[in-house]
Amino acid sequence: MRYDSIPASLFENNRKRFVEKMQKNSLAILTSNDVMPNNTDDVMGFAQNNDLFYLSGIEQDETILVLYPDAFKEENRAILFVKEVSEHTLIWDGDFLTKDKVTAISGIKNVKWVHEFEKAIQLFAFEADAIYLGHNEHIKRITAEMNTRQDRMIQWCRQKYPLHQYERVAKITRELRTVKSAEEIALIQKAIAISVDGFKALLRAVRPDVKEYELEAELAYHYIKNGGNRHAFKPIIASGKNACALHYNTNDSVCKDGDMLLVDFGVCYGNYNSDTTRCLPVNGKFSPRQKEIYQSVLHCLKEGSKFLKPGVLSKDYELQMASLVETELVKLGLITLEEIAAQDPDNPVCKKYFMHGTAHFLGLDVHDVGLYSKPFEKGMVLTCEPGIYIREEGIGCRLENDYLLTEDGNINLSEEMPIEIEEIEQLINTK
């Protein structure tokens, strides 16, 4: 692995908390993700199923974790099934994880080859009353038309053991994963630190007529150099009017003199993610109008982030943030108090220039699992990302930090990433 080793105690503690929430005499089966094909015999980069990683630390494909806390034999209470190392795999693919390495990473002593899975489960299912299975419940638009390894495991189990009671792994992990341990926070902080280095390099590289993808390359260089897994998501390097498309990421335009550039990016390190957004002037100097809009968004970020604290409901936070942005839109001359007074509450006028939510959970997923219907808690990590998008002026501005919720407020984990106008201009103009 590229990143520093993660203590096995993290995964041992995660499993301990997970099994405490399982029904009596039940077992859980978690599978890895598939290796996704590209064309012919080529494949895309592998990304592990995050629930499996959370409970084991194993990144390898064709991995199965079985937890049976009430098993008669203690050795069978946690088993990892992994791909078998052979002479063929050594020649063509290099080393897979050995059993000893799997134990060192996960803390699980009972490691078997994956072809032994069916025989082992037959014995456990005979005694167990319920089976917990994983499934991508979080954002189904991505996998709705796919038959994933999780889908195939569900189909196999229901065919083999149709009379068992079935439960959802996600119901437990979405609760556990939202509150971060000290080890998890450290991994997120490392991802952010790499992001800070990448952003500072981008500031040194930005200039009129540079391609957006040239700036994207600066970010890629720094995450690879510092041991990151990958981009947390395909970065948005959006100059001028491109910044008004919220998910623009083709990054193939020329950054022109006078444009403002929006950079929304993150680093995945040890499978934990950062997610930050900054805006900057391509020529090194904000125009009066750009500065005016930027200051409004920065004000919303600084004031709105104060609402991120334990006990607050997401919907109440978003209403307070929308009120802040609405006030700034009036100051910028984009909407009027009269329009606000006459607006349809279900379609507020501010949505013309501010059309997205501004806080999401952050962790193993960039949009991490969790329930927004429950109050925020100490130990959660959330983003704060207000924005104003003015298509008629070709200006889009969004600013985003990552915050750790504490007992009475929050800590800005992105504090080291330049955000003040003067500092950004100075860094751009100091080549």
Summary of the structure (lengths in Angstrom):
residues: 431
radius of gyration: 24.0
end to end distance: 34.2
largest distance: 75.5
contacts: 1416
relative contact order: 0.11
helix: 40%
strand: 19%
